[in-house]
Amino acid sequence: MPLTGLVPVGTTFFCPFCGALYSVTHSQLSKSESNITKCVLCLQTMDKWGSTNVPIYKLIQRPEDA
């Protein structure tokens, strides 16, 4: 079931573990509190980074079998 609301302009990304679809944008932060992103459904680490250019993931569709 897809989430409702505006989807930010950006690229799309499928979680490699469960197949959830995300919209990805980036934000420039002075300091990032965390340098990983976990899937909100399967809780697996989807991305790691080492800069202040932080990817922002918004779930837009759950996998078919969820």
C-alpha positions as CSV (number, residue, x, y, z in Angstrom):
1,M,0.0,0.0,0.0
2,P,1.6,3.3,-1.0
3,L,1.8,6.2,1.4
4,T,-0.2,9.3,0.6
5,G,1.1,12.8,0.4
6,L,3.6,14.7,-1.8
7,V,6.6,12.7,-3.1
8,P,9.8,14.8,-3.2
9,V,11.4,15.2,-6.6
10,G,14.4,13.0,-6.8
11,T,15.5,9.5,-7.7
12,T,13.8,6.3,-6.7
13,F,15.5,3.5,-4.8
14,F,14.4,-0.1,-4.1
15,C,15.5,-1.6,-0.7
16,P,17.8,-4.5,-1.8
17,F,16.5,-6.6,1.1
18,C,12.7,-6.4,0.9
19,G,11.9,-4.4,-2.3
20,A,10.3,-1.4,-0.7
21,L,10.3,1.7,-3.0
22,Y,11.7,5.0,-1.8
23,S,12.0,8.4,-3.2
24,V,15.5,9.9,-2.5
25,T,16.5,13.5,-2.2
26,H,19.6,15.0,-0.7
27,S,20.1,17.7,2.0
28,Q,23.2,19.6,2.9
29,L,23.6,19.5,6.7
30,S,26.4,21.1,8.8
31,K,26.6,17.8,10.9
32,S,24.8,14.6,10.4
33,E,23.8,12.7,13.6
34,S,23.8,9.4,11.9
35,N,25.6,8.1,8.8
36,I,23.3,5.2,7.9
37,T,19.7,4.8,6.6
38,K,17.7,1.7,7.5
39,C,14.6,0.4,5.7
40,V,11.5,1.3,7.8
41,L,10.0,-2.1,6.9
42,C,12.8,-4.7,7.2
43,L,15.2,-2.6,9.3
44,Q,18.2,-3.5,7.2
45,T,20.9,-0.9,6.4
46,M,20.2,0.5,2.9
47,D,22.9,3.2,2.7
48,K,26.0,4.6,4.5
49,W,27.7,7.9,3.9
50,G,30.6,9.9,5.2
51,S,29.8,13.5,4.3
52,T,27.3,16.3,5.2
53,N,25.4,15.6,1.9
54,V,22.8,13.5,3.5
55,P,20.3,11.3,1.5
56,I,16.7,11.6,2.6
57,Y,14.5,8.5,2.0
58,K,10.7,8.6,1.9
59,L,8.8,5.4,1.6
60,I,6.4,5.6,-1.3
61,Q,5.4,1.9,-1.8
62,R,5.6,-1.3,0.2
63,P,6.7,-4.5,-1.5
64,E,3.9,-6.7,-3.0
65,D,4.3,-9.4,-0.3
66,A,4.2,-7.0,2.7
